[in-house]
């Protein structure tokens, strides 16, 4: 069963997140667009397969989805099929320009993801 909303909605959100990431100078600039993608996916569970197809396409280099967005989404969603594909691509690639961002996507599955504090969503309040 496919996505019950317009098939273009998810693609449009991915494209908006790509633009925000390309144009933004920091995570503060593109986190709202990333959060929109995440919220859409969470509100529309029937879109999971479409989302997985888009994300794994990026892992294979066929879709323009920012690596940062994949890591952001996977820290929250933890979809095993995306993790497995990222690991498979790391094992197959000899190119560090591919392996490095893929390793960041895989790291995002961990509770203590080092990049989490770059996003307001996961920032810890200062202790004091």
Steps between C-alpha positions, in 0.01 A plus 500: 500500500643832396492850630138618540580866438633647178813312399659834427455633855788302645725571203423872530592496869827323423575761233420786739730345761774468235465870412498603866815296562673639189410859589538480878817578685424292808262235627285779644427608143388162370368320808144634444490344151642174639236502773228549238614186318512304826155623607351410162643147517377454857150626410482281189623150588367370167780701337772296666582294192513812282726666758726195521526492120597869495754457780663183370513663158709774659725243660559357154558850359186518287294755700586849614433472872760654732706261710422723795129443448544124488692503826242733661211277394669178599589626847127531560354223281770229528373309198709181472471476120667840461777405744559170322524673163743761639722224640483310171604812310790565742624146444476533120654845461867581477431875489546686830268774366224241513614299801533801732145635466361146506681437829329812639162358397579170675624686810166684518331174602682512833343657806821698560530627141783758513325737258168509691598809697530698176121493481269684736269197506757295696699766684537438868410791728804644674552347841553733779 
